[in-house]
Amino acid sequence: MPDELVLSGNNIINVEIEGRPLRLEVRPDAAGAPTINPAIAQQLGFKPGMFGGILAIGPTRVTFNSAVHKINFGGKPEKQRVIWAMRDVSVIADGTISPASLPYKRVKFELNARSSGERLYRYALDNFGFLGRFGIGTTIRAQAKKMQVIFSLIRDQNMVSAPTGNWLATNYKGVFSGPSTSTITYFGVERPTRPMALGLPLAIGDLAMTNVAVRVSDYGDATGIAEQAAATDPAATDDQEIVVVGKKTRDVDLRVTVGRGILNKCSSLTYDMDKREIRMSCGF
């Protein structure tokens, strides 16, 4: 087994689960345990094990089960916990898998042709949630608060929940900058989001994020965030008035998903499990 796996295109690998050949989509935002589509689990006759539960995606509840099964990545079969839900987790493969679940020291995603003037960005590698169910990424400090950052290769926009959107509105002068739209989140569930412009850039190491999509009604309420016109048009507000752009909130788990809009300026994204490091080669 080589130390490094290099992926490109749709990032699909061939594996065997309990002897059946399957195609899994490698995604940094995938759960730590390999996750397969329900039809595959049914065909393989999988029975729920000790660990399962319900994932809330807005008002939608997605029931999931798990059990330990043999997986072969091209060498000696090994036992891993496998997850399956009542909805498909991938529309282009039989399931998804995190780089952290693969038997390689490094997993490198080749994103674009290398450009002149690129530099290397480095971040500490963290696993988030039980069974890594929130994916792998890095932890940054934002206004002295811890914020989890996950990189996504399947969506263009940066995305946050309503509570994180409220917090960014209050602390980074965020305002809604466009109408609501429908966005596919996880397991094919569509949720309403609105674009937010940040008056103060959110620093992710040496990167500066200036816009996010807010899941306006998930895990909270983002109706207290100001509209861009009210925040920028002098005629829309008295210059002596204090404009509250976000609701006061108690401590929340701050998370942001960084999309391809930023990563399209990078030639590669590497997850080094041996050194516990994420490396991005980018031309920002």
N, C-alpha and C positions, 0 to 999 in steps of 0.2 A: 504494500500500500504506500503510495507516494505521500510526502509530507504536505503537499499543496494541491488543492483542487482549483482549477481555473474554469470559470463559467462565462458565457456570453449569450446573447440572444434572449431566449425565453427562460434560461437558467434551469433547465429540466435535466434530471439525472435518472438513470435506470437503477432500480434496486429490486430485491426480492423480499417479500414479507410472507413468512410461512411457506416459502417455496414458490410463491406466485410472482411473476415479473410485473412490476409496477413502475410508473413514471411519476416522480415527485418534483414539484416546483420548489426550488430553494429560494427562500425569502427571509430577509433579516427581521421582518415583522411577524414571522410565523411563530406559533407556540413552540416552546422548547422541545416538546415531545412531537414526533411525527404525527400528522393529522391526515386521515384519509376520508374520501367521500363516503357517504352512507351506503351507497350501492356496493362498493367494494367490501366494506365490513360485512354486509349481508351475504354477499357471495362467498366470503371466506368463513362464514358461520361464527363470527366473533361474538362472544358473550361478555356483557358488562362485568368489569372487575370491581375492586374496592373503591376506586376513585372516579367520581363523575360529578355532574352538577348542572347548573343552569347559567348560561351567559346572557346577561341583560344588555341588549343593544337598543337603547331608547325603550319604547314600549314592547319591542319584540323579545321574546324569550327563546333562546336556542338551547335545547337540552343536549348534553354531550356525555359520552361514556368513555371509558378507557380500560385497557388490559395490557398485560405484558406479553409480547410476542417476539419471535425470532426475525431479525432483519439481516439481510446480507447485502453489503455494499460492494461486493466484488472480491471479498476475501473470506475470512472465517465468520460464519453467522454469529450474531450477538443478540442478547435480549434487551429490548427497550420497551418502555411504555408507549403504546399507540393510542391515539385519541380519534374518535369519530363522533360526529354530531348528526342532527336530523336534517342538516342542510349541507350542500356541497361547499367545500372550503376552497376548491380551485375549479376554474372553468376550462383550463387548458391542460390539466394533468389529473392523475388519480388522487392527488393530495398535495400537501405542502410539508416542508421540513426546514428547520432552522439550521444555519451554519454550525451552531453549537451542538447539534445532534449528529453531525457527520464525523467520521473517524479520521479527520485530517487536522494537522496543526494549524493550517491556514486555508481559508476559502477566499478566493479573489474573484470579484465580479468585474469583468471588462465591460465598461459602459460606452466609451466613445474613443475615437482616435486621439492619441496623445497630441497636445498642442504645445507650442513653444511657450516658455515662461511659466510652466506649471510648477507648483510647489507641493510639498507633502504636508498634510495636516494629520495630527495624531491625537487620539482620544483614548482614555481608559475604557476598557470593555466591561460592561455590567450585564447581568441577567436579571430580568424583572418579573416578579410574580411567581406564584407556586407553579411548578413544572415549567417555569419560564414562559407562562401563558401570555405575558405582555410583550414577548419578544426579547431581543438583545439589543443593546445600544450603549449609550454613555450617560453619565450624570454630570450636569453642569450646575454652577451657582448663578442664580438670577435674583438680583436684589436680596442677596444673602439667603435665598431659599434654594432648596434642592429641586432641580427639574430633570425629569427623565427625557432623554432624546432618543428616538428610534428612527432609523432611515428606512424609507420605503421605496421599492423599485417598481411598484405597480400603480402609483398615483402621482399626478403632477404637482398638486398643491400641497402646501404644508397644512397640517390639520391639528386642531385642539378641541377639547370638550368645552361645554358651556362654562363650568367653573374656572377652567384655565383661561378661557376667553375673558371672563369677568376680571380675573386677576391681571391679565395683560392690559385690559382697558384701564384699570386703576393705576398700574405701575409703569406701563410703557405707552400711555396715551393712545391706546387703541380705539379706533372708531370703525363702525361698519362703513364699507366703501362700495357696496353693491347689493343687488337684490338676492333673495333666497333662491337656492337651487337644490336639486336632489343629487346626493352623492352616495355611491356604493361604499359601504364601510367594510364589515366583515361578514363572511358567510352569505354574501349576496344581498344583505339587508340595505335598503336605501334609506337615508336619513337627510333631513334638511340641513343645509349649511349656508353660511353667509361669509363673504370675504371681509377681512378686517385689515386695515392699514395701521401700522405701528408708528406713532410719532417718534418714539425712541427705539432704535434698532435693538433687537434681542441678540446678544453675543453668544454664539456657540463656539467657544474657543476663539479662533481668529475669524470666524464667519459672522456675518451680520444678516439676520433675518428681519425683513421689513413688512411681511404680509403673511397671513394665515387664513385658513378657512375654519370657521367656528361651528361646531355642531350645536346649534342654538338651543335645542331642547333636550339634550342628552345629559343625564347626570346632574341636572341643574337647569337654571333659567338665565338666558343671556339678554333678556329684554331691557335690562338697565344700561346696556352699552349704547353710547351716543351714536347718532348718524354723522357721517362725514360733513354734510352740509351745515349742521348745527354747530359742529366743532370748528369749522373753517370759515364760514361766511359771517363777516362782521355784522351784517344786517339781521342775522338770525338770532343774535344774542347780545344782551347788554354788556358793555365792556367792564362793568362793575360786578357782573354776576359771576359766581363761582359755578362752573359746570361740572357736575358729577358724571364721569364717563363710565363708571362701573359700580355695581352694587358692592357694599361692604360684605366680605365673605369671611367665614372662619377658615382655618387652615385646610387646604385641599391638596390632593396629590397632583402635582403639576407635571403634565406630560405634553410633549409635542412630537408629532411625526413630521420628519423632513422629507419632502417629496422630490420627484425628478426635476422639478423646475430649478432646483439648486444643483442636484447631482448631474444634470445634463452638461454642466460646465466642468465635469470631472472625467478623467479617462479610466479611473479604476477606484474600487472600494474594496478594501481587504479586511477580513476579520481574522486576527491572529489569536487563536485560542491558547497557544503556547505562551505568548508574551502578554496575553490579556490586553490587547490593543486593537483599536480600529484605525486604519490608515486610509486617507483619501488623497489621491493625486489630482489636483484641480488647478484651473487657470483663472481664478477669481481676480 
